Amino acid sequence: MLIQKHFRLPEETVEQLEKRDSVKYPTEASYVNAAILHFTEQEKIEKKLENIQQELKELHALCKKEFAIDDSYGENFSY
């Protein structure tokens, strides 16, 4: 189901709409829709990457702690 919405866009944005690949995006609406979906997917990917980064930090801290227990590595332990 399509819903009609109207937006006021900056001139720079309108210029980008006019420069779109009209074969790939035959209408302005299809271009805007694809851009929004892409942006949403990028946000999901960024969130996943942040979670992975946090898990790696925790794993690194755990490894550093465990290796320090048996004195395998010094204070400057790194991979």
PyMOL commands that set and color helices and strands:
alter all, ss='L'
color gray80, all
select helices_A, chain A and resi 11-18+28-69
alter helices_A, ss='H'
color red, helices_A
deselect
rebuild
show_as cartoon
